[in-house]
Amino acid sequence: RIAGEIKSFSPDGWVSPKSPREWTSLCSTCSSGKKALIDGGLMEETTKNLDAAKCSILIGSGIGGVQ
């Protein structure tokens, strides 16, 4: 099992300062995904032909085990 903590993440630029604090974890997830696309060299290739009307982000989390 792998886990980690992002100690220096700031939600500035992702959400309004008036947004709920709970959004910070969602913002760090989206930021991590974007950085992974950039590191993988997929950001420019992906966004070039992207139809924003058909784009979405799916974030899932599972807690517990399968019996």
N, CA, C and O atoms as a Tripos MOL2 file, in Angstrom:
@<TRIPOS>MOLECULE
protein
  268   267    67     0     0
PROTEIN
NO_CHARGES

@<TRIPOS>ATOM
      1 N           0.8320   -1.1690    0.0000 N.3       1 ARG1
      2 CA          0.0000    0.0000    0.0000 C.3       1 ARG1
      3 C           0.8760    1.2320    0.0000 C.2       1 ARG1
      4 O           1.9120    1.2880    0.6630 O.2       1 ARG1
      5 N           0.4390    2.2070   -0.7530 N.am      2 ILE2
      6 CA          1.2270    3.4270   -0.9070 C.3       2 ILE2
      7 C           0.3570    4.6280   -0.5380 C.2       2 ILE2
      8 O          -0.8070    4.7050   -0.9330 O.2       2 ILE2
      9 N           0.9120    5.5340    0.1990 N.am      3 ALA3
     10 CA          0.2140    6.7700    0.5550 C.3       3 ALA3
     11 C           1.2360    7.8890    0.6310 C.2       3 ALA3
     12 O           2.4340    7.6430    0.7730 O.2       3 ALA3
     13 N           0.7630    9.0990    0.5370 N.am      4 GLY4
     14 CA          1.6760   10.2320    0.6190 C.3       4 GLY4
     15 C           0.9400   11.4890    1.0330 C.2       4 GLY4
     16 O          -0.2890   11.5500    1.0010 O.2       4 GLY4
     17 N           1.6930   12.4650    1.4140 N.am      5 GLU5
     18 CA          1.1380   13.7470    1.8230 C.3       5 GLU5
     19 C           1.8220   14.8430    1.0280 C.2       5 GLU5
     20 O           3.0450   14.8540    0.8960 O.2       5 GLU5
     21 N           1.0250   15.7680    0.4970 N.am      6 ILE6
     22 CA          1.5710   16.9120   -0.2220 C.3       6 ILE6
     23 C           1.6130   18.0640    0.7770 C.2       6 ILE6
     24 O           0.5850   18.6700    1.0800 O.2       6 ILE6
     25 N           2.7930   18.3590    1.2790 N.am      7 LYS7
     26 CA          2.9200   19.3680    2.3330 C.3       7 LYS7
     27 C           2.9340   20.7950    1.8050 C.2       7 LYS7
     28 O           2.5470   21.7170    2.5220 O.2       7 LYS7
     29 N           3.3640   20.9910    0.5840 N.am      8 SER8
     30 CA          3.5340   22.3550    0.0860 C.3       8 SER8
     31 C           2.4740   22.7620   -0.9330 C.2       8 SER8
     32 O           2.6480   23.7750   -1.6100 O.2       8 SER8
     33 N           1.3800   22.0070   -1.0670 N.am      9 PHE9
     34 CA          0.3660   22.3510   -2.0650 C.3       9 PHE9
     35 C          -0.4360   23.5660   -1.6280 C.2       9 PHE9
     36 O          -0.8360   23.6810   -0.4690 O.2       9 PHE9
     37 N          -0.6620   24.4670   -2.5690 N.am     10 SER10
     38 CA         -1.4930   25.6360   -2.3210 C.3      10 SER10
     39 C          -2.6130   25.6450   -3.3540 C.2      10 SER10
     40 O          -2.3330   25.5090   -4.5450 O.2      10 SER10
     41 N          -3.8700   25.7980   -2.9470 N.am     11 PRO11
     42 CA         -4.9730   25.8030   -3.9000 C.3      11 PRO11
     43 C          -5.0960   27.1070   -4.6850 C.2      11 PRO11
     44 O          -6.0040   27.2510   -5.5040 O.2      11 PRO11
     45 N          -4.1900   28.0600   -4.4440 N.am     12 ASP12
     46 CA         -4.2310   29.3300   -5.1730 C.3      12 ASP12
     47 C          -4.1730   29.0670   -6.6710 C.2      12 ASP12
     48 O          -3.3550   28.2780   -7.1440 O.2      12 ASP12
     49 N          -5.0390   29.7270   -7.3990 N.am     13 GLY13
     50 CA         -5.0770   29.5500   -8.8440 C.3      13 GLY13
     51 C          -5.9920   28.4210   -9.2780 C.2      13 GLY13
     52 O          -6.2770   28.2730  -10.4660 O.2      13 GLY13
     53 N          -6.4540   27.6240   -8.3240 N.am     14 TRP14
     54 CA         -7.3520   26.5090   -8.6520 C.3      14 TRP14
     55 C          -8.7790   26.8130   -8.2360 C.2      14 TRP14
     56 O          -9.7190   26.5090   -8.9710 O.2      14 TRP14
     57 N          -8.9500   27.4090   -7.0690 N.am     15 VAL15
     58 CA        -10.2850   27.7450   -6.5740 C.3      15 VAL15
     59 C         -10.2470   29.1180   -5.9220 C.2      15 VAL15
     60 O          -9.1820   29.6370   -5.5850 O.2      15 VAL15
     61 N         -11.4140   29.6870   -5.7530 N.am     16 SER16
     62 CA        -11.5400   30.9850   -5.0990 C.3      16 SER16
     63 C         -11.1600   30.8590   -3.6220 C.2      16 SER16
     64 O         -11.4150   29.8270   -3.0020 O.2      16 SER16
     65 N         -10.5550   31.9020   -3.0620 N.am     17 PRO17
     66 CA        -10.2160   31.8580   -1.6280 C.3      17 PRO17
     67 C         -11.4410   31.6320   -0.7370 C.2      17 PRO17
     68 O         -11.2990   31.1940    0.4050 O.2      17 PRO17
     69 N         -12.6430   31.9260   -1.2470 N.am     18 LYS18
     70 CA        -13.8720   31.7540   -0.4740 C.3      18 LYS18
     71 C         -14.4270   30.3310   -0.5610 C.2      18 LYS18
     72 O         -15.4160   30.0200    0.1030 O.2      18 LYS18
     73 N         -13.8210   29.4760   -1.3540 N.am     19 SER19
     74 CA        -14.2960   28.1020   -1.5110 C.3      19 SER19
     75 C         -14.0620   27.2990   -0.2350 C.2      19 SER19
     76 O         -13.1870   27.6270    0.5660 O.2      19 SER19
     77 N         -14.8570   26.2400   -0.0570 N.am     20 PRO20
     78 CA        -14.6810   25.4050    1.1460 C.3      20 PRO20
     79 C         -13.2970   24.7670    1.2200 C.2      20 PRO20
     80 O         -12.6840   24.4820    0.1910 O.2      20 PRO20
     81 N         -12.8160   24.5470    2.4220 N.am     21 ARG21
     82 CA        -11.4980   23.9320    2.6220 C.3      21 ARG21
     83 C         -11.4410   22.5170    2.0650 C.2      21 ARG21
     84 O         -10.3710   22.0490    1.6750 O.2      21 ARG21
     85 N         -12.5800   21.8320    2.0220 N.am     22 GLU22
     86 CA        -12.6110   20.4660    1.5230 C.3      22 GLU22
     87 C         -12.1530   20.3850    0.0690 C.2      22 GLU22
     88 O         -11.7110   19.3280   -0.3820 O.2      22 GLU22
     89 N         -12.2520   21.4690   -0.6530 N.am     23 TRP23
     90 CA        -11.8740   21.4720   -2.0620 C.3      23 TRP23
     91 C         -10.3700   21.3560   -2.2440 C.2      23 TRP23
     92 O          -9.9100   21.0180   -3.3350 O.2      23 TRP23
     93 N          -9.5880   21.6290   -1.1940 N.am     24 THR24
     94 CA         -8.1330   21.5790   -1.3060 C.3      24 THR24
     95 C          -7.6660   20.2030   -1.7490 C.2      24 THR24
     96 O          -6.7810   20.1040   -2.5990 O.2      24 THR24
     97 N          -8.2420   19.1270   -1.1890 N.am     25 SER25
     98 CA         -7.8230   17.7780   -1.5820 C.3      25 SER25
     99 C          -8.2150   17.4890   -3.0260 C.2      25 SER25
    100 O          -7.4600   16.8430   -3.7530 O.2      25 SER25
    101 N          -9.3810   17.9590   -3.4490 N.am     26 LEU26
    102 CA         -9.7950   17.7690   -4.8400 C.3      26 LEU26
    103 C          -8.8650   18.5240   -5.7800 C.2      26 LEU26
    104 O          -8.4960   18.0150   -6.8380 O.2      26 LEU26
    105 N          -8.4900   19.7370   -5.3940 N.am     27 CYS27
    106 CA         -7.5850   20.5370   -6.2170 C.3      27 CYS27
    107 C          -6.2150   19.8920   -6.3260 C.2      27 CYS27
    108 O          -5.6020   19.9070   -7.3930 O.2      27 CYS27
    109 N          -5.7330   19.3250   -5.2280 N.am     28 SER28
    110 CA         -4.4220   18.6710   -5.2870 C.3      28 SER28
    111 C          -4.4810   17.4380   -6.1750 C.2      28 SER28
    112 O          -3.5010   17.1140   -6.8470 O.2      28 SER28
    113 N          -5.6150   16.7450   -6.1890 N.am     29 THR29
    114 CA         -5.7840   15.5890   -7.0650 C.3      29 THR29
    115 C          -5.7530   16.0110   -8.5280 C.2      29 THR29
    116 O          -5.0580   15.3970   -9.3380 O.2      29 THR29
    117 N          -6.5010   17.0520   -8.8690 N.am     30 CYS30
    118 CA         -6.5210   17.5460  -10.2520 C.3      30 CYS30
    119 C          -5.1600   18.0920  -10.6570 C.2      30 CYS30
    120 O          -4.7050   17.8650  -11.7780 O.2      30 CYS30
    121 N          -4.5120   18.8070   -9.7510 N.am     31 SER31
    122 CA         -3.1830   19.3390  -10.0290 C.3      31 SER31
    123 C          -2.1900   18.2120  -10.2850 C.2      31 SER31
    124 O          -1.3740   18.2960  -11.2030 O.2      31 SER31
    125 N          -2.2580   17.1620   -9.4780 N.am     32 SER32
    126 CA         -1.3600   16.0140   -9.6590 C.3      32 SER32
    127 C          -1.5920   15.3450  -11.0040 C.2      32 SER32
    128 O          -0.6420   14.9540  -11.6820 O.2      32 SER32
    129 N          -2.8560   15.2140  -11.3880 N.am     33 GLY33
    130 CA         -3.1660   14.6210  -12.6880 C.3      33 GLY33
    131 C          -2.6260   15.4490  -13.8360 C.2      33 GLY33
    132 O          -2.0700   14.9070  -14.7920 O.2      33 GLY33
    133 N          -2.7870   16.7630  -13.7480 N.am     34 LYS34
    134 CA         -2.2770   17.6480  -14.7950 C.3      34 LYS34
    135 C          -0.7550   17.5740  -14.8730 C.2      34 LYS34
    136 O          -0.1860   17.5270  -15.9630 O.2      34 LYS34
    137 N          -0.1000   17.5650  -13.7130 N.am     35 LYS35
    138 CA          1.3590   17.4770  -13.7040 C.3      35 LYS35
    139 C           1.8350   16.1440  -14.2690 C.2      35 LYS35
    140 O           2.8760   16.0840  -14.9230 O.2      35 LYS35
    141 N           1.0810   15.0730  -14.0220 N.am     36 ALA36
    142 CA          1.4430   13.7650  -14.5780 C.3      36 ALA36
    143 C           1.3320   13.7780  -16.1020 C.2      36 ALA36
    144 O           2.1830   13.2110  -16.7880 O.2      36 ALA36
    145 N           0.2910   14.4200  -16.6380 N.am     37 LEU37
    146 CA          0.1570   14.5370  -18.0950 C.3      37 LEU37
    147 C           1.3020   15.3450  -18.6880 C.2      37 LEU37
    148 O           1.8440   14.9900  -19.7350 O.2      37 LEU37
    149 N           1.6670   16.4280  -18.0200 N.am     38 ILE38
    150 CA          2.7770   17.2640  -18.4940 C.3      38 ILE38
    151 C           4.0820   16.4790  -18.4560 C.2      38 ILE38
    152 O           4.8390   16.4800  -19.4260 O.2      38 ILE38
    153 N           4.3480   15.8040  -17.3280 N.am     39 ASP39
    154 CA          5.5790   15.0130  -17.2010 C.3      39 ASP39
    155 C           5.6470   13.9040  -18.2420 C.2      39 ASP39
    156 O           6.7280   13.5580  -18.7180 O.2      39 ASP39
    157 N           4.4940   13.3490  -18.5940 N.am     40 GLY40
    158 CA          4.4480   12.2760  -19.5840 C.3      40 GLY40
    159 C           4.4620   12.7870  -21.0160 C.2      40 GLY40
    160 O           4.4530   11.9940  -21.9580 O.2      40 GLY40
    161 N           4.4840   14.1150  -21.1890 N.am     41 GLY41
    162 CA          4.5020   14.6950  -22.5240 C.3      41 GLY41
    163 C           3.1730   14.5680  -23.2470 C.2      41 GLY41
    164 O           3.1300   14.6270  -24.4750 O.2      41 GLY41
    165 N           2.0890   14.3940  -22.5030 N.am     42 LEU42
    166 CA          0.7760   14.1870  -23.1160 C.3      42 LEU42
    167 C          -0.1090   15.4220  -23.1010 C.2      42 LEU42
    168 O          -1.1480   15.4360  -23.7600 O.2      42 LEU42
    169 N           0.2690   16.4420  -22.3760 N.am     43 MET43
    170 CA         -0.6000   17.6010  -22.2180 C.3      43 MET43
    171 C          -0.8580   18.3080  -23.5430 C.2      43 MET43
    172 O          -2.0130   18.5500  -23.8940 O.2      43 MET43
    173 N           0.1850   18.6430  -24.2780 N.am     44 GLU44
    174 CA         -0.0030   19.3480  -25.5440 C.3      44 GLU44
    175 C          -0.7030   18.4610  -26.5630 C.2      44 GLU44
    176 O          -1.6000   18.9130  -27.2750 O.2      44 GLU44
    177 N          -0.2950   17.2020  -26.6330 N.am     45 GLU45
    178 CA         -0.8960   16.2640  -27.5810 C.3      45 GLU45
    179 C          -2.3760   16.0510  -27.2760 C.2      45 GLU45
    180 O          -3.2010   15.9790  -28.1870 O.2      45 GLU45
    181 N          -2.7010   15.9510  -26.0100 N.am     46 THR46
    182 CA         -4.0710   15.6860  -25.5970 C.3      46 THR46
    183 C          -4.9690   16.8910  -25.8200 C.2      46 THR46
    184 O          -6.0790   16.7430  -26.3310 O.2      46 THR46
    185 N          -4.5150   18.0710  -25.4510 N.am     47 THR47
    186 CA         -5.3700   19.2500  -25.5260 C.3      47 THR47
    187 C          -5.5060   19.8040  -26.9390 C.2      47 THR47
    188 O          -6.4170   20.5870  -27.2100 O.2      47 THR47
    189 N          -4.6210   19.4110  -27.8330 N.am     48 LYS48
    190 CA         -4.6810   19.9240  -29.2030 C.3      48 LYS48
    191 C          -5.9940   19.5460  -29.8840 C.2      48 LYS48
    192 O          -6.6000   20.3770  -30.5610 O.2      48 LYS48
    193 N          -6.4350   18.3100  -29.7130 N.am     49 ASN49
    194 CA         -7.6410   17.8140  -30.3710 C.3      49 ASN49
    195 C          -8.7810   17.5850  -29.3850 C.2      49 ASN49
    196 O          -9.6910   16.8040  -29.6640 O.2      49 ASN49
    197 N          -8.7440   18.2450  -28.2570 N.am     50 LEU50
    198 CA         -9.7280   18.0330  -27.2070 C.3      50 LEU50
    199 C         -11.0210   18.7810  -27.4940 C.2      50 LEU50
    200 O         -11.0060   19.9790  -27.7760 O.2      50 LEU50
    201 N         -12.1360   18.0700  -27.4210 N.am     51 ASP51
    202 CA        -13.4520   18.6830  -27.5220 C.3      51 ASP51
    203 C         -13.9460   18.8980  -26.0950 C.2      51 ASP51
    204 O         -14.3550   17.9480  -25.4280 O.2      51 ASP51
    205 N         -13.9090   20.1330  -25.6290 N.am     52 ALA52
    206 CA        -14.2350   20.4350  -24.2320 C.3      52 ALA52
    207 C         -15.6530   20.0030  -23.8630 C.2      52 ALA52
    208 O         -15.9260   19.7210  -22.6970 O.2      52 ALA52
    209 N         -16.5580   19.9490  -24.8430 N.am     53 ALA53
    210 CA        -17.9290   19.5280  -24.5630 C.3      53 ALA53
    211 C         -18.0110   18.0390  -24.2450 C.2      53 ALA53
    212 O         -19.0000   17.5750  -23.6780 O.2      53 ALA53
    213 N         -16.9700   17.2900  -24.6100 N.am     54 LYS54
    214 CA        -16.9660   15.8460  -24.3780 C.3      54 LYS54
    215 C         -15.8970   15.4320  -23.3750 C.2      54 LYS54
    216 O         -15.4950   14.2690  -23.3330 O.2      54 LYS54
    217 N         -15.4420   16.3760  -22.5780 N.am     55 CYS55
    218 CA        -14.3460   16.1240  -21.6450 C.3      55 CYS55
    219 C         -14.8680   16.0760  -20.2120 C.2      55 CYS55
    220 O         -15.7610   16.8380  -19.8400 O.2      55 CYS55
    221 N         -14.3080   15.1820  -19.4220 N.am     56 SER56
    222 CA        -14.6680   15.1230  -18.0090 C.3      56 SER56
    223 C         -13.5070   14.5510  -17.2150 C.2      56 SER56
    224 O         -12.5520   14.0190  -17.7800 O.2      56 SER56
    225 N         -13.6000   14.6660  -15.9280 N.am     57 ILE57
    226 CA        -12.6100   14.0950  -15.0180 C.3      57 ILE57
    227 C         -13.3510   13.1430  -14.0930 C.2      57 ILE57
    228 O         -14.3890   13.4910  -13.5300 O.2      57 ILE57
    229 N         -12.8160   11.9530  -13.9440 N.am     58 LEU58
    230 CA        -13.3950   10.9750  -13.0370 C.3      58 LEU58
    231 C         -12.3940   10.7070  -11.9270 C.2      58 LEU58
    232 O         -11.2600   10.3020  -12.1800 O.2      58 LEU58
    233 N         -12.8200   10.9350  -10.7110 N.am     59 ILE59
    234 CA        -11.9650   10.7140   -9.5560 C.3      59 ILE59
    235 C         -12.6850    9.7260   -8.6450 C.2      59 ILE59
    236 O         -13.8280    9.9520   -8.2480 O.2      59 ILE59
    237 N         -12.0170    8.6500   -8.3240 N.am     60 GLY60
    238 CA        -12.6300    7.6440   -7.4710 C.3      60 GLY60
    239 C         -11.7610    7.3220   -6.2790 C.2      60 GLY60
    240 O         -10.5380    7.4650   -6.3140 O.2      60 GLY60
    241 N         -12.4070    6.8930   -5.2440 N.am     61 SER61
    242 CA        -11.6820    6.4930   -4.0460 C.3      61 SER61
    243 C         -12.4130    5.3180   -3.4290 C.2      61 SER61
    244 O         -13.6350    5.3360   -3.2780 O.2      61 SER61
    245 N         -11.6650    4.3160   -3.0820 N.am     62 GLY62
    246 CA        -12.2780    3.1570   -2.4470 C.3      62 GLY62
    247 C         -11.6970    2.9440   -1.0690 C.2      62 GLY62
    248 O         -10.4860    3.0400   -0.8670 O.2      62 GLY62
    249 N         -12.5600    2.6560   -0.1330 N.am     63 ILE63
    250 CA        -12.1130    2.3890    1.2270 C.3      63 ILE63
    251 C         -12.6390    1.0120    1.6170 C.2      63 ILE63
    252 O         -13.8130    0.7070    1.4050 O.2      63 ILE63
    253 N         -11.7880    0.2020    2.1740 N.am     64 GLY64
    254 CA        -12.2010   -1.1290    2.5850 C.3      64 GLY64
    255 C         -11.7410   -2.1580    1.5810 C.2      64 GLY64
    256 O         -10.9900   -1.8420    0.6580 O.2      64 GLY64
    257 N         -12.1740   -3.3520    1.7500 N.am     65 GLY65
    258 CA        -11.7450   -4.4360    0.8750 C.3      65 GLY65
    259 C         -12.9210   -5.1430    0.2380 C.2      65 GLY65
    260 O         -14.0780   -4.9170    0.5930 O.2      65 GLY65
    261 N         -12.6020   -5.9940   -0.7020 N.am     66 VAL66
    262 CA        -13.6170   -6.8040   -1.3620 C.3      66 VAL66
    263 C         -13.6240   -8.1600   -0.6800 C.2      66 VAL66
    264 O         -12.5690   -8.7790   -0.5360 O.2      66 VAL66
    265 N         -14.7780   -8.6330   -0.2610 N.am     67 GLN67
    266 CA        -14.8640   -9.9260    0.4290 C.3      67 GLN67
    267 C         -15.2500  -11.0240   -0.5280 C.2      67 GLN67
    268 O         -15.3700  -12.1800   -0.1240 O.2      67 GLN67
@<TRIPOS>BOND
     1     1     2 1
     2     2     3 1
     3     3     4 2
     4     3     5 am
     5     5     6 1
     6     6     7 1
     7     7     8 2
     8     7     9 am
     9     9    10 1
    10    10    11 1
    11    11    12 2
    12    11    13 am
    13    13    14 1
    14    14    15 1
    15    15    16 2
    16    15    17 am
    17    17    18 1
    18    18    19 1
    19    19    20 2
    20    19    21 am
    21    21    22 1
    22    22    23 1
    23    23    24 2
    24    23    25 am
    25    25    26 1
    26    26    27 1
    27    27    28 2
    28    27    29 am
    29    29    30 1
    30    30    31 1
    31    31    32 2
    32    31    33 am
    33    33    34 1
    34    34    35 1
    35    35    36 2
    36    35    37 am
    37    37    38 1
    38    38    39 1
    39    39    40 2
    40    39    41 am
    41    41    42 1
    42    42    43 1
    43    43    44 2
    44    43    45 am
    45    45    46 1
    46    46    47 1
    47    47    48 2
    48    47    49 am
    49    49    50 1
    50    50    51 1
    51    51    52 2
    52    51    53 am
    53    53    54 1
    54    54    55 1
    55    55    56 2
    56    55    57 am
    57    57    58 1
    58    58    59 1
    59    59    60 2
    60    59    61 am
    61    61    62 1
    62    62    63 1
    63    63    64 2
    64    63    65 am
    65    65    66 1
    66    66    67 1
    67    67    68 2
    68    67    69 am
    69    69    70 1
    70    70    71 1
    71    71    72 2
    72    71    73 am
    73    73    74 1
    74    74    75 1
    75    75    76 2
    76    75    77 am
    77    77    78 1
    78    78    79 1
    79    79    80 2
    80    79    81 am
    81    81    82 1
    82    82    83 1
    83    83    84 2
    84    83    85 am
    85    85    86 1
    86    86    87 1
    87    87    88 2
    88    87    89 am
    89    89    90 1
    90    90    91 1
    91    91    92 2
    92    91    93 am
    93    93    94 1
    94    94    95 1
    95    95    96 2
    96    95    97 am
    97    97    98 1
    98    98    99 1
    99    99   100 2
   100    99   101 am
   101   101   102 1
   102   102   103 1
   103   103   104 2
   104   103   105 am
   105   105   106 1
   106   106   107 1
   107   107   108 2
   108   107   109 am
   109   109   110 1
   110   110   111 1
   111   111   112 2
   112   111   113 am
   113   113   114 1
   114   114   115 1
   115   115   116 2
   116   115   117 am
   117   117   118 1
   118   118   119 1
   119   119   120 2
   120   119   121 am
   121   121   122 1
   122   122   123 1
   123   123   124 2
   124   123   125 am
   125   125   126 1
   126   126   127 1
   127   127   128 2
   128   127   129 am
   129   129   130 1
   130   130   131 1
   131   131   132 2
   132   131   133 am
   133   133   134 1
   134   134   135 1
   135   135   136 2
   136   135   137 am
   137   137   138 1
   138   138   139 1
   139   139   140 2
   140   139   141 am
   141   141   142 1
   142   142   143 1
   143   143   144 2
   144   143   145 am
   145   145   146 1
   146   146   147 1
   147   147   148 2
   148   147   149 am
   149   149   150 1
   150   150   151 1
   151   151   152 2
   152   151   153 am
   153   153   154 1
   154   154   155 1
   155   155   156 2
   156   155   157 am
   157   157   158 1
   158   158   159 1
   159   159   160 2
   160   159   161 am
   161   161   162 1
   162   162   163 1
   163   163   164 2
   164   163   165 am
   165   165   166 1
   166   166   167 1
   167   167   168 2
   168   167   169 am
   169   169   170 1
   170   170   171 1
   171   171   172 2
   172   171   173 am
   173   173   174 1
   174   174   175 1
   175   175   176 2
   176   175   177 am
   177   177   178 1
   178   178   179 1
   179   179   180 2
   180   179   181 am
   181   181   182 1
   182   182   183 1
   183   183   184 2
   184   183   185 am
   185   185   186 1
   186   186   187 1
   187   187   188 2
   188   187   189 am
   189   189   190 1
   190   190   191 1
   191   191   192 2
   192   191   193 am
   193   193   194 1
   194   194   195 1
   195   195   196 2
   196   195   197 am
   197   197   198 1
   198   198   199 1
   199   199   200 2
   200   199   201 am
   201   201   202 1
   202   202   203 1
   203   203   204 2
   204   203   205 am
   205   205   206 1
   206   206   207 1
   207   207   208 2
   208   207   209 am
   209   209   210 1
   210   210   211 1
   211   211   212 2
   212   211   213 am
   213   213   214 1
   214   214   215 1
   215   215   216 2
   216   215   217 am
   217   217   218 1
   218   218   219 1
   219   219   220 2
   220   219   221 am
   221   221   222 1
   222   222   223 1
   223   223   224 2
   224   223   225 am
   225   225   226 1
   226   226   227 1
   227   227   228 2
   228   227   229 am
   229   229   230 1
   230   230   231 1
   231   231   232 2
   232   231   233 am
   233   233   234 1
   234   234   235 1
   235   235   236 2
   236   235   237 am
   237   237   238 1
   238   238   239 1
   239   239   240 2
   240   239   241 am
   241   241   242 1
   242   242   243 1
   243   243   244 2
   244   243   245 am
   245   245   246 1
   246   246   247 1
   247   247   248 2
   248   247   249 am
   249   249   250 1
   250   250   251 1
   251   251   252 2
   252   251   253 am
   253   253   254 1
   254   254   255 1
   255   255   256 2
   256   255   257 am
   257   257   258 1
   258   258   259 1
   259   259   260 2
   260   259   261 am
   261   261   262 1
   262   262   263 1
   263   263   264 2
   264   263   265 am
   265   265   266 1
   266   266   267 1
   267   267   268 2
@<TRIPOS>SUBSTRUCTURE
     1 ARG1         2 RESIDUE 1 A ARG
     2 ILE2         6 RESIDUE 1 A ILE
     3 ALA3        10 RESIDUE 1 A ALA
     4 GLY4        14 RESIDUE 1 A GLY
     5 GLU5        18 RESIDUE 1 A GLU
     6 ILE6        22 RESIDUE 1 A ILE
     7 LYS7        26 RESIDUE 1 A LYS
     8 SER8        30 RESIDUE 1 A SER
     9 PHE9        34 RESIDUE 1 A PHE
    10 SER10       38 RESIDUE 1 A SER
    11 PRO11       42 RESIDUE 1 A PRO
    12 ASP12       46 RESIDUE 1 A ASP
    13 GLY13       50 RESIDUE 1 A GLY
    14 TRP14       54 RESIDUE 1 A TRP
    15 VAL15       58 RESIDUE 1 A VAL
    16 SER16       62 RESIDUE 1 A SER
    17 PRO17       66 RESIDUE 1 A PRO
    18 LYS18       70 RESIDUE 1 A LYS
    19 SER19       74 RESIDUE 1 A SER
    20 PRO20       78 RESIDUE 1 A PRO
    21 ARG21       82 RESIDUE 1 A ARG
    22 GLU22       86 RESIDUE 1 A GLU
    23 TRP23       90 RESIDUE 1 A TRP
    24 THR24       94 RESIDUE 1 A THR
    25 SER25       98 RESIDUE 1 A SER
    26 LEU26      102 RESIDUE 1 A LEU
    27 CYS27      106 RESIDUE 1 A CYS
    28 SER28      110 RESIDUE 1 A SER
    29 THR29      114 RESIDUE 1 A THR
    30 CYS30      118 RESIDUE 1 A CYS
    31 SER31      122 RESIDUE 1 A SER
    32 SER32      126 RESIDUE 1 A SER
    33 GLY33      130 RESIDUE 1 A GLY
    34 LYS34      134 RESIDUE 1 A LYS
    35 LYS35      138 RESIDUE 1 A LYS
    36 ALA36      142 RESIDUE 1 A ALA
    37 LEU37      146 RESIDUE 1 A LEU
    38 ILE38      150 RESIDUE 1 A ILE
    39 ASP39      154 RESIDUE 1 A ASP
    40 GLY40      158 RESIDUE 1 A GLY
    41 GLY41      162 RESIDUE 1 A GLY
    42 LEU42      166 RESIDUE 1 A LEU
    43 MET43      170 RESIDUE 1 A MET
    44 GLU44      174 RESIDUE 1 A GLU
    45 GLU45      178 RESIDUE 1 A GLU
    46 THR46      182 RESIDUE 1 A THR
    47 THR47      186 RESIDUE 1 A THR
    48 LYS48      190 RESIDUE 1 A LYS
    49 ASN49      194 RESIDUE 1 A ASN
    50 LEU50      198 RESIDUE 1 A LEU
    51 ASP51      202 RESIDUE 1 A ASP
    52 ALA52      206 RESIDUE 1 A ALA
    53 ALA53      210 RESIDUE 1 A ALA
    54 LYS54      214 RESIDUE 1 A LYS
    55 CYS55      218 RESIDUE 1 A CYS
    56 SER56      222 RESIDUE 1 A SER
    57 ILE57      226 RESIDUE 1 A ILE
    58 LEU58      230 RESIDUE 1 A LEU
    59 ILE59      234 RESIDUE 1 A ILE
    60 GLY60      238 RESIDUE 1 A GLY
    61 SER61      242 RESIDUE 1 A SER
    62 GLY62      246 RESIDUE 1 A GLY
    63 ILE63      250 RESIDUE 1 A ILE
    64 GLY64      254 RESIDUE 1 A GLY
    65 GLY65      258 RESIDUE 1 A GLY
    66 VAL66      262 RESIDUE 1 A VAL
    67 GLN67      266 RESIDUE 1 A GLN
